[in-house]
Amino acid sequence: VLNSIQASKDRPLARVIFALGILHVGEEYAELLAKEFPSIDALAGADEEKLRDIPSIGPKIADSIVAFFRQEGNKNIIKKLRKAGVRLKREKVAEIKPGELPLAGVEFVITGKLEAFARSEAEARIEALGGKASSDVTKKTSYVVVGTAPGSKLAKAEKLGIKILSEAEFLELLNQNISLP
């Protein structure tokens, strides 16, 4: 339980932006905003013009974001998140060229429920390291990550002879910046 609580404080910035519930800002826009702004503070300080300069952010969404961060109640939520130790900044990623990413050319499939984070977060981490997260097991799949209550993907991976990683092995791989078995 303590590990889950601690892990919840270290969510990617896009996940935090999405969780704020800003009107018209779904997961895709949250990802876009997290790539454009290094922190919640930078996003909160952006004016409508700066937001509209971002491709696919129109006046409706820009107005909604600015209005959200002007509301005192929402400012208090940000203060409480900060006080609770929630990471409100983008994860620092080393400057690596695409061909040098540790998971370049490696395809993962996740089956079952992961304890450490949501499937979308695991997939985002894979992609941030240059790997590909897929939903189907094929001959091209490099690894299948198995959480609790895995589905038919595990049986298919075993049938195809694809390397199986436990969640612990997967986490170790991510945290050590990769040494593939």
trRosetta pair geometry for C-beta under 8 A, 3 or more apart (Angstrom, degrees):
i j d omega theta_ij theta_ji phi_ij phi_ji
1 4 5.7 -55 -152 35 33 112
1 5 6.5 33 151 -19 66 104
2 5 5.6 -52 -148 35 34 112
2 6 6.3 32 154 -17 66 106
3 6 5.7 -56 -146 40 31 110
3 7 6.1 33 154 -21 66 108
3 116 7.6 -60 145 -110 111 75
4 7 5.6 -52 -143 37 30 112
4 8 6.4 36 154 -27 62 103
4 115 6.9 -88 -87 170 102 87
4 116 7.9 -142 -103 -120 64 35
5 8 5.8 -52 -154 27 30 114
5 9 7.3 30 149 -21 60 100
6 9 5.9 -55 -163 26 38 112
6 10 7.1 13 150 -4 66 111
7 10 5.9 -73 -154 45 38 102
7 11 8.0 75 150 -62 64 70
7 116 5.5 -154 -134 -165 157 66
7 117 6.2 -135 165 -66 125 84
8 11 6.5 -6 -167 -39 42 106
8 86 7.9 -50 129 -107 74 94
9 84 6.9 -146 -112 128 107 89
9 85 4.8 -4 -154 110 141 95
9 86 5.1 -126 -146 -98 68 50
9 87 6.4 100 150 -12 68 79
10 87 5.4 54 -125 -5 49 129
11 15 4.2 -101 163 83 118 133
11 16 5.6 143 90 -52 114 84
11 19 7.7 52 105 -11 160 141
11 86 7.3 -14 31 -158 97 96
11 87 6.9 -175 50 52 53 101
11 117 7.5 148 -111 -131 77 115
11 121 6.9 -90 -143 -110 79 140
12 15 4.8 96 62 2 78 104
12 16 7.4 -147 99 -4 43 86
12 34 6.9 53 151 -170 96 160
12 91 6.4 -58 -121 -16 76 116
12 121 6.2 178 1 -131 113 95
12 124 6.1 -70 -20 113 165 150
13 16 5.6 -56 -151 36 37 112
13 17 6.3 38 153 -20 70 104
13 34 4.2 149 98 -135 105 112
13 39 7.3 -118 -125 -118 136 35
13 40 7.4 -157 -150 -50 99 76
13 87 7.4 -90 -73 120 71 95
13 88 7.2 76 -118 -171 89 33
13 89 6.5 -67 -82 135 122 17
13 90 4.7 -53 -10 -87 148 58
13 91 7.2 -147 -14 -13 97 70
14 17 5.7 -52 -147 36 32 112
14 18 6.3 33 154 -18 65 106
14 27 7.4 61 157 -163 109 65
14 30 4.6 110 -169 132 75 93
14 31 4.5 30 -138 -93 143 52
14 33 7.3 138 -114 64 73 81
14 34 3.7 -91 -68 -7 78 153
14 35 7.9 21 -74 -30 114 72
14 124 7.4 -157 52 -137 136 157
15 18 5.7 -53 -148 38 30 112
15 19 6.2 32 153 -21 64 109
15 30 7.3 100 -72 143 18 139
15 118 7.8 155 -123 34 135 127
15 120 7.9 144 -93 99 107 114
15 121 6.3 2 -65 -87 144 108
16 19 5.6 -56 -145 37 30 113
16 20 6.9 44 152 -35 61 95
16 40 6.8 -77 120 -70 130 118
16 81 7.3 112 -155 -176 119 150
16 86 6.5 135 -115 159 128 121
16 87 7.4 -140 -45 85 146 67
16 88 6.4 -149 142 -114 164 60
17 20 5.9 -44 -161 12 33 116
17 22 7.2 -35 176 8 76 125
17 25 6.8 -90 151 152 97 136
17 30 4.1 164 92 -146 109 94
17 33 5.5 -176 -174 83 164 128
17 34 5.9 -147 3 -59 139 96
17 40 7.3 -175 -82 -101 82 85
17 43 7.0 -172 -110 -108 120 179
18 25 7.0 -146 -109 130 52 94
18 26 7.0 20 -130 174 100 32
18 27 5.3 23 -112 -99 143 57
18 30 3.8 -49 -60 -60 85 169
20 25 7.8 3 71 82 101 134
20 68 7.1 86 140 172 124 139
20 74 7.4 62 -172 -151 112 106
20 77 7.2 128 -134 116 88 139
22 25 4.0 21 81 29 105 131
22 64 6.1 117 165 138 92 102
22 65 5.8 35 -179 -103 144 63
22 68 4.6 -41 -123 -73 97 166
23 64 4.4 -123 79 -155 95 126
23 67 7.9 -16 38 74 121 121
23 68 7.0 -174 18 -66 83 112
24 29 7.3 23 134 20 70 171
24 60 6.1 -176 -121 131 168 97
24 61 4.8 -140 123 -105 130 76
24 64 4.7 133 34 29 119 170
25 29 4.5 -121 -142 94 66 128
25 30 5.8 97 162 -62 99 78
25 33 7.1 -3 -148 -14 125 144
25 61 6.7 112 -72 -154 77 101
25 64 6.9 -171 -27 110 95 126
25 65 6.7 87 -57 -81 133 93
26 29 5.6 92 48 19 60 99
26 30 6.9 -107 112 -8 31 97
27 30 5.5 -56 -145 36 29 115
27 31 6.5 33 156 -21 65 102
27 120 7.3 -71 -154 -173 143 156
28 31 5.8 -51 -154 32 32 112
28 32 6.5 32 149 -18 64 106
29 32 5.3 -51 -148 37 38 116
29 33 6.2 38 153 -19 68 105
29 56 7.8 -143 -103 120 83 110
29 57 7.2 108 -142 -94 105 90
29 61 6.4 -135 -142 -155 149 142
30 33 5.8 -54 -146 38 30 110
30 34 6.3 31 154 -20 64 107
31 34 5.8 -57 -147 36 28 111
31 35 6.6 27 154 -19 63 105
32 35 6.0 -58 -154 34 29 109
32 36 6.4 19 152 -14 64 113
32 54 6.6 118 155 164 114 131
32 56 6.8 -105 -129 74 164 120
32 57 7.2 -179 124 -53 139 105
33 36 5.7 -63 -146 41 33 108
33 37 5.9 -16 172 22 73 110
33 43 5.9 54 174 -117 115 129
33 54 7.7 35 -93 -175 60 173
33 65 7.7 177 -110 -117 142 144
34 37 6.9 -68 -121 58 23 77
34 90 6.1 137 -179 -97 84 100
36 54 5.4 -31 -97 -108 160 130
37 40 7.9 92 125 -89 126 16
37 42 4.2 178 -166 101 100 112
37 43 4.2 134 105 -64 168 80
37 46 6.7 -95 -88 -39 134 132
37 90 7.8 168 106 -38 51 118
38 42 5.4 75 47 4 73 155
38 89 6.2 2 150 -157 78 86
38 90 4.9 -95 -152 17 56 118
39 42 4.7 104 54 4 77 98
39 43 7.1 -140 99 0 46 86
39 88 5.8 58 -165 127 88 81
39 89 4.3 -26 -100 -107 95 74
39 90 6.7 -105 -65 -4 53 77
40 43 5.6 -57 -151 40 35 112
40 44 6.0 36 152 -22 69 108
40 78 6.0 180 142 -139 141 118
40 88 4.1 -57 8 -177 121 108
40 89 7.6 -91 3 -69 75 46
41 44 5.6 -53 -142 38 30 112
41 45 6.2 23 158 -15 63 111
41 88 7.1 83 -20 130 82 122
42 45 5.9 -62 -147 41 28 108
42 46 6.9 45 150 -43 61 97
43 46 5.7 -41 -156 5 35 117
43 65 7.2 -96 172 -177 97 123
43 69 7.4 -176 119 -69 80 146
44 69 4.1 171 -140 -147 78 140
44 75 8.0 101 -152 -106 141 79
44 78 7.1 16 -71 -97 148 168
46 50 4.5 -124 -161 86 93 128
46 51 5.3 109 137 -55 125 88
46 65 7.3 -10 78 125 113 129
46 66 7.5 -109 95 -85 74 84
47 50 5.3 96 54 10 68 101
47 51 7.2 -134 101 -3 35 93
47 66 6.7 39 -151 -106 42 128
48 51 5.6 -60 -148 41 33 112
48 52 6.1 30 156 -19 69 108
48 59 7.1 34 -176 -137 118 69
48 62 4.4 95 -148 146 74 119
48 63 6.2 23 -115 -77 122 57
48 66 5.3 -47 -65 -33 83 149
49 52 5.8 -56 -144 37 29 108
49 53 6.7 39 152 -30 61 101
50 53 5.7 -48 -157 21 33 118
50 54 7.9 39 146 -25 57 93
51 54 6.0 -46 -171 14 43 112
51 57 5.3 -110 161 140 79 142
51 61 7.3 -146 155 107 123 86
51 62 3.8 151 98 -124 126 96
51 65 5.8 170 -122 60 156 140
51 66 7.1 -130 -2 -45 149 97
52 57 6.0 -138 -110 106 33 94
52 58 6.8 31 -126 -153 87 24
52 59 6.2 14 -98 -78 124 59
52 62 4.9 -31 -57 -59 80 158
53 57 7.9 0 54 65 36 116
54 57 4.2 40 76 16 103 127
57 61 5.1 -114 -153 85 74 128
57 62 5.7 96 154 -60 104 89
58 61 5.7 92 54 18 65 97
58 62 6.8 -123 108 -4 31 99
59 62 5.5 -59 -138 42 31 113
59 63 5.9 34 162 -23 68 107
60 63 6.1 -55 -149 34 22 110
60 64 6.5 23 152 -20 59 109
61 64 5.5 -55 -149 35 33 115
61 65 6.4 33 154 -20 67 104
62 65 5.9 -55 -150 34 30 109
62 66 6.4 25 156 -14 65 108
63 66 6.0 -59 -147 40 30 108
63 67 6.0 29 156 -19 66 111
64 67 5.8 -56 -144 38 26 111
64 68 6.3 34 154 -27 62 105
65 68 5.7 -51 -151 28 29 115
65 69 6.7 13 159 -6 63 107
66 69 6.4 -66 -152 43 29 100
66 70 6.4 31 152 -25 65 111
67 70 5.7 -59 -148 32 32 114
67 71 6.9 38 156 -31 64 100
68 71 6.3 -56 -164 17 30 111
68 74 5.4 178 172 -149 69 172
69 74 6.3 -114 -106 110 31 131
69 75 7.2 81 -168 -74 57 80
70 74 7.9 49 58 53 34 125
71 74 4.4 74 77 10 100 108
71 75 7.0 -168 94 -11 51 83
72 75 5.5 -53 -149 33 36 114
72 76 6.5 38 152 -21 66 103
73 76 5.6 -53 -154 33 33 114
73 77 6.7 38 147 -23 64 100
74 77 5.4 -42 -150 27 40 116
74 78 6.8 42 151 -18 64 99
75 78 5.8 -52 -156 34 35 112
75 79 6.6 37 146 -20 65 104
76 79 5.4 -50 -149 35 37 115
76 80 6.3 37 152 -20 67 103
77 80 5.7 -55 -149 36 32 111
77 81 6.4 33 152 -20 65 104
78 81 5.7 -52 -148 35 31 112
78 82 6.4 33 153 -20 64 106
78 88 7.2 79 -160 -124 89 149
79 82 5.7 -56 -150 36 30 112
79 83 6.2 29 153 -19 66 108
80 83 5.6 -53 -143 38 32 112
80 84 6.2 29 155 -18 65 109
81 84 5.8 -59 -147 39 29 109
81 86 4.2 -55 179 46 88 135
81 88 6.4 107 116 -70 118 116
82 85 7.9 57 172 -58 30 17
82 86 6.8 -76 -76 53 27 84
82 88 6.0 -37 -88 -10 84 141
87 91 7.7 42 149 -75 147 74
91 128 7.9 28 76 -169 134 160
93 96 7.6 -86 155 14 94 100
93 128 6.6 -124 -107 178 143 112
96 100 4.8 -134 -175 91 94 109
96 101 5.6 120 120 -81 130 63
96 130 8.0 -86 112 -45 128 124
97 100 4.7 77 59 10 79 111
97 101 7.9 -122 93 -32 42 74
98 101 6.0 -29 -159 -11 38 113
98 104 6.9 112 160 -105 64 126
98 130 6.5 140 -162 -116 60 110
99 104 6.1 87 -150 -147 34 171
100 104 7.3 105 60 -18 10 141
101 104 4.5 118 67 -48 89 95
101 129 5.5 149 178 169 104 45
101 130 2.5 140 107 -39 138 138
101 131 7.7 -139 130 -28 120 57
102 129 5.2 -41 57 -178 93 107
102 130 6.5 151 50 37 43 120
102 177 5.7 162 -31 172 162 74
102 178 3.6 155 159 37 136 152
103 106 4.5 -93 -169 48 75 120
103 108 8.0 -29 -167 -24 134 115
103 126 6.2 -124 134 -165 166 66
103 129 4.1 71 11 115 117 102
103 130 4.6 160 68 72 72 81
103 131 3.2 -48 142 -48 129 98
103 178 6.2 -153 -58 -96 78 147
104 130 3.9 -43 -67 152 67 135
104 131 7.3 -107 -65 -71 18 48
105 130 7.7 -3 4 140 55 107
105 131 7.9 -53 56 -114 29 59
106 130 7.7 73 32 103 92 86
106 131 4.6 -46 77 -118 90 102
106 132 7.2 -180 90 25 44 75
106 142 4.6 -78 -158 42 73 165
106 143 7.0 14 176 7 105 107
106 180 7.0 -151 -110 -92 149 147
107 131 6.8 165 -91 -175 26 89
107 132 4.5 -24 -109 70 76 107
107 133 7.9 165 -158 -87 62 16
107 134 5.5 16 -175 -6 107 123
107 140 5.6 37 34 133 159 88
107 141 5.2 -109 105 -123 111 43
107 142 4.9 132 50 2 64 92
107 143 7.6 171 91 30 50 66
108 123 7.9 -165 85 -112 116 65
108 126 5.2 -114 35 -132 138 150
108 131 5.8 39 -5 153 108 135
108 132 7.0 169 24 85 68 52
108 133 5.5 -27 71 -109 97 62
108 134 7.0 161 78 24 42 76
108 141 7.4 72 -131 -157 13 86
108 142 6.7 -43 -68 60 54 94
108 143 5.2 -19 -111 72 77 94
108 144 7.4 142 -163 -100 62 28
108 145 6.0 21 -172 -14 113 108
109 133 7.7 124 -96 -165 36 58
109 134 5.3 -46 -83 77 85 86
109 135 6.9 93 -134 -155 94 11
109 136 6.8 -91 -114 88 134 14
109 137 5.1 -117 37 -78 170 72
109 141 5.3 -26 -11 -136 115 132
109 143 7.6 -172 30 98 65 50
109 144 4.9 -22 70 -113 96 77
109 145 7.2 -171 89 23 43 73
109 153 5.8 -144 138 -175 129 135
109 157 7.2 -161 66 -76 127 123
110 114 6.8 -41 -169 -42 130 118
110 119 5.5 174 96 -138 146 97
110 122 5.8 93 -81 100 155 141
110 123 7.0 -107 0 -63 133 88
110 133 7.1 -7 -8 -155 105 104
110 144 7.6 156 -95 -165 21 60
110 145 4.7 -22 -109 66 73 107
110 147 6.9 34 -179 -14 94 110
111 144 6.1 4 6 -179 112 107
111 145 7.2 161 25 80 63 55
111 146 5.8 -15 69 -112 93 62
111 147 6.9 -161 98 27 45 81
111 150 4.3 60 123 -148 108 93
111 151 5.3 -127 -163 37 108 79
111 153 3.8 -163 -83 67 136 126
111 154 5.4 -151 93 -46 153 82
111 157 7.8 -142 -1 -12 142 132
112 146 5.6 52 21 -170 135 58
112 147 3.3 -165 106 68 100 77
112 148 5.3 168 176 65 118 28
112 149 5.1 148 -134 73 91 53
112 150 3.8 -55 -47 -79 113 61
112 151 6.9 -174 -60 -9 61 69
112 154 7.6 36 -30 -46 110 122
113 119 8.0 -87 -129 -50 49 101
113 147 4.7 -143 75 129 30 135
113 148 5.0 -32 59 59 90 89
113 149 6.0 27 9 48 97 103
114 117 6.1 -14 111 61 125 51
114 118 7.3 136 63 -144 109 9
114 119 6.3 142 14 -76 115 61
114 122 5.8 112 0 -46 169 143
114 145 7.5 8 -84 134 117 120
114 147 4.3 -108 -70 -96 51 135
114 167 5.5 151 -134 -122 83 125
115 147 7.0 166 -18 -150 68 104
115 148 7.1 70 -51 -11 95 114
115 167 6.3 95 24 145 92 164
116 122 7.9 99 77 -78 102 104
116 167 6.6 168 -2 172 109 118
116 171 5.8 128 -35 -92 166 127
117 121 4.0 -83 150 82 126 138
117 122 5.9 157 84 -50 104 79
118 121 4.8 96 59 5 78 102
118 122 7.2 -143 98 -4 42 86
119 122 5.6 -55 -149 36 35 112
119 123 6.2 34 153 -18 68 106
120 123 5.7 -54 -147 38 31 112
120 124 6.3 36 151 -23 64 105
121 124 5.5 -50 -146 33 33 114
121 125 6.5 34 154 -19 64 102
122 125 5.8 -54 -152 34 31 110
122 126 6.6 35 149 -21 64 103
122 133 7.4 133 112 -117 78 139
122 145 7.1 -145 170 89 143 159
122 170 7.4 14 -151 151 121 137
123 126 5.6 -50 -150 33 35 115
123 127 6.3 29 154 -14 66 107
123 133 3.6 148 -141 145 90 175
124 127 5.8 -58 -147 41 31 108
124 128 6.2 36 152 -26 65 106
125 128 5.5 -50 -143 33 32 115
125 129 6.6 19 159 -8 63 107
125 174 5.6 16 152 -137 137 133
126 129 6.3 -73 -159 43 27 101
126 131 4.2 -76 176 77 85 120
126 132 7.2 -46 138 73 116 10
126 133 4.6 118 72 -61 140 101
127 130 7.6 97 -171 -38 33 6
127 131 6.4 -95 -79 70 33 66
127 132 7.1 52 -96 -110 77 32
127 133 6.0 -68 -46 -2 95 105
129 174 7.4 -144 -29 -128 151 74
129 177 7.5 -173 -126 -141 125 67
129 178 6.7 147 -180 -44 140 130
134 137 7.9 140 103 -76 116 32
134 138 7.4 -66 137 14 156 103
134 140 8.0 91 -23 92 167 105
134 141 6.5 -121 59 -97 135 93
136 141 8.0 -131 110 -60 54 124
136 153 7.8 -149 -143 -113 36 106
137 141 5.1 -50 -146 -12 61 162
137 144 6.2 -2 -102 -86 117 124
137 153 5.0 144 -25 -154 122 82
137 156 4.4 143 76 105 140 121
137 157 5.0 -112 -140 -68 147 78
137 160 6.7 -180 153 20 112 144
137 162 6.6 -145 -159 18 110 159
138 141 5.4 132 52 -21 56 94
138 160 7.9 157 164 -128 19 168
139 160 6.3 -146 -96 -160 59 130
141 144 6.5 35 156 -60 134 85
141 157 6.8 -88 104 -113 143 94
141 160 7.4 79 53 98 112 148
141 162 5.2 3 98 -131 106 150
142 162 7.3 131 147 -157 12 101
142 163 6.9 -18 156 41 59 111
143 162 6.9 168 -113 164 21 100
143 163 5.1 -41 -106 85 74 100
143 164 7.5 133 -161 -112 71 15
143 165 5.2 21 -177 -10 121 117
143 170 8.0 153 142 -98 136 95
143 180 7.9 -133 -51 -146 136 107
144 153 6.2 178 -147 142 131 103
144 154 6.5 163 137 -105 144 55
144 157 4.0 -64 -10 -101 153 161
144 162 5.6 83 -13 112 105 123
144 163 7.4 169 22 89 70 50
144 164 5.4 -28 68 -112 95 65
144 165 7.0 175 82 25 42 75
145 165 5.0 -29 -104 74 65 105
145 166 7.9 25 -156 137 65 9
145 167 6.6 79 177 -93 98 55
145 170 4.5 49 -129 -80 120 147
146 150 4.9 -35 -148 -73 93 141
146 154 5.8 62 -109 -100 118 116
146 164 5.8 11 -17 -171 124 102
146 165 6.9 168 13 79 78 48
146 166 6.1 -46 63 -113 95 44
146 167 7.0 -101 84 -39 52 73
147 150 6.6 140 58 -74 57 80
147 167 5.4 64 -102 -66 67 121
150 153 6.7 -105 180 61 99 89
150 154 4.1 68 134 -34 138 133
151 154 6.9 147 71 4 37 91
152 155 5.4 -52 -159 38 56 112
152 156 6.1 56 145 -21 78 105
153 156 5.6 -57 -147 40 33 112
153 157 6.2 37 153 -23 67 106
154 157 5.7 -54 -148 34 29 111
154 158 6.4 29 154 -18 64 105
154 164 7.2 52 -143 -120 84 126
155 158 5.8 -54 -149 36 31 111
155 159 6.3 35 152 -22 64 107
156 159 5.6 -53 -148 35 32 115
156 160 6.3 18 156 -8 66 110
157 160 6.0 -65 -146 46 29 102
157 162 4.1 -84 -161 59 84 116
157 164 6.1 117 123 -80 134 91
158 161 7.6 36 -177 -74 30 30
158 162 7.6 -77 -57 43 23 76
158 164 7.2 4 -76 -51 79 129
163 181 6.7 171 -168 84 141 104
165 169 4.3 -134 -163 90 88 120
165 170 4.7 110 132 -60 127 85
165 173 7.1 -33 -152 -10 149 141
165 181 7.6 155 -95 26 97 126
166 169 4.7 98 50 6 76 101
166 170 7.0 -137 94 -4 41 88
167 170 5.5 -56 -149 38 34 115
167 171 6.2 35 154 -20 68 104
168 171 5.8 -52 -146 36 30 110
168 172 6.4 32 154 -19 63 106
169 172 5.7 -54 -149 37 31 113
169 173 6.3 36 151 -23 64 106
169 181 7.2 -30 -171 -17 128 135
170 173 5.6 -53 -151 33 30 115
170 174 6.5 27 153 -15 64 105
171 174 5.8 -55 -149 38 32 109
171 175 6.0 23 157 -14 68 113
172 175 5.9 -60 -139 43 28 106
172 176 5.9 12 166 -7 66 115
173 176 6.5 -65 -138 43 20 98
173 178 5.8 34 -177 -106 79 55
173 179 7.1 -136 -125 46 70 54
173 180 6.9 51 -137 -93 121 56
174 177 7.8 16 176 -76 31 36
174 178 7.7 23 -97 -61 26 71
176 179 5.9 -45 114 5 131 98
